Amino acid sequence: MHTALRETEEEVGISPRDVQVAGRLSQVVSKHGIVVTPYVGVVPVDVQLVPNEAEIASIFNVPISFFLENQPHGYDCLSFEQCVYHVPRFNYEDYLIWGLSAVILSEFLNVVFEIDSLVKVEKK
């Protein structure tokens, strides 16, 4: 958790003291083999987001209601180890939400809103 809070401060300028950690999601492995442990946190609505340009290109907000009211705009097939993952893709304004972000988002929606997982897995 401390790593997640440190990275959040480094990348988007949110102080750890402004984050109320709500819980942890399942670990996922990126296509580069990096193990990612996502945490869910609540921040004040007026928190100032400041992108670290050396780390990220931009910051954008998407209302959770967007994902509750819209189906994915498509799916990407990603092969990893002995499985093929059908991962949802969402278009929001000029942004594409896909890949690892979509996998984490899918679990969040499943855990918090009891929505069936949007990620489908098949063995090769």
C-alpha positions in Angstrom: 0.0 0.0 0.0 2.8 2.4 0.8 4.2 1.9 -2.7 0.8 2.7 -4.2 0.5 5.9 -2.1 4.0 7.0 -2.9 3.5 6.4 -6.7 0.2 8.3 -6.6 1.9 11.3 -5.0 4.8 11.1 -7.4 2.7 10.7 -10.6 -0.4 12.9 -9.9 0.5 15.0 -6.8 -2.0 13.5 -4.4 -0.6 13.5 -0.8 -1.0 10.2 1.0 -2.8 12.0 3.8 -5.6 13.0 1.3 -6.3 9.3 0.4 -8.7 7.2 2.4 -7.7 3.7 1.4 -10.9 1.6 0.9 -9.3 -1.8 0.0 -7.1 -3.8 -2.3 -7.9 -5.6 -5.5 -6.3 -8.8 -6.9 -2.8 -8.6 -8.2 -2.4 -8.6 -11.9 0.6 -9.1 -14.2 1.3 -6.6 -16.9 2.3 -7.6 -20.4 5.9 -6.8 -19.4 5.7 -9.2 -16.5 5.4 -6.6 -13.8 3.2 -7.6 -10.8 0.7 -4.8 -10.1 -1.2 -4.6 -6.8 -4.1 -2.1 -7.2 -5.6 -0.3 -4.3 -8.9 1.6 -4.2 -8.9 5.0 -2.4 -11.2 7.9 -1.9 -10.0 11.4 -2.3 -11.7 14.8 -1.7 -13.7 15.9 -4.7 -11.6 19.1 -4.9 -8.2 17.5 -4.7 -5.7 19.1 -7.1 -4.3 16.7 -9.6 -0.9 17.7 -11.0 0.6 15.4 -13.6 4.3 14.6 -13.4 5.1 15.0 -17.1 8.1 12.6 -16.8 5.7 9.9 -15.7 2.3 10.4 -17.4 1.0 12.3 -20.5 -2.3 13.5 -19.0 -4.9 13.1 -16.3 -8.6 12.7 -17.0 -11.7 11.9 -14.9 -14.5 9.5 -15.9 -17.6 9.3 -13.8 -18.3 5.8 -12.5 -21.8 6.1 -13.8 -20.3 6.0 -17.4 -19.2 2.4 -16.8 -22.4 1.5 -15.1 -24.6 2.9 -18.0 -22.5 1.9 -21.0 -21.3 -1.4 -22.4 -17.7 -1.7 -23.6 -17.1 -0.3 -27.0 -15.2 -3.5 -28.0 -12.8 -6.1 -26.7 -9.1 -6.7 -27.3 -7.7 -10.2 -27.3 -4.5 -10.3 -25.2 -2.4 -13.5 -25.0 -0.5 -14.1 -21.8 1.1 -17.4 -20.7 -1.4 -20.1 -21.6 -4.5 -18.0 -21.8 -6.3 -15.5 -24.1 -7.9 -12.6 -22.3 -10.8 -10.8 -23.9 -10.4 -7.4 -22.3 -13.0 -4.6 -22.6 -12.2 -1.3 -24.3 -14.0 1.9 -23.5 -13.9 5.2 -25.3 -14.5 8.2 -23.2 -14.3 11.6 -24.8 -10.8 11.6 -26.5 -9.5 8.8 -24.3 -9.2 5.0 -24.7 -9.4 2.9 -21.5 -8.1 -0.6 -22.3 -5.5 -3.2 -21.3 -4.3 -3.3 -17.7 -6.4 -0.3 -16.8 -9.5 -2.1 -18.1 -8.7 -5.3 -16.3 -8.4 -3.4 -13.0 -11.5 -1.4 -13.7 -13.5 -4.6 -14.5 -12.6 -6.1 -11.1 -13.4 -2.9 -9.3 -16.9 -2.9 -10.9 -17.3 -6.5 -10.0 -16.3 -6.1 -6.4 -18.1 -2.8 -5.7 -21.2 -3.0 -7.9 -21.5 -6.8 -8.3 -21.3 -6.5 -12.1 -20.2 -9.7 -13.9 -16.5 -9.6 -14.8 -16.0 -7.9 -18.2 -12.8 -9.8 -18.7 -13.3 -13.2 -20.3 -10.5 -15.8 -20.1 -10.0 -18.9 -22.3 -7.2 -21.5 -22.2 -5.1 -21.8 -25.3 
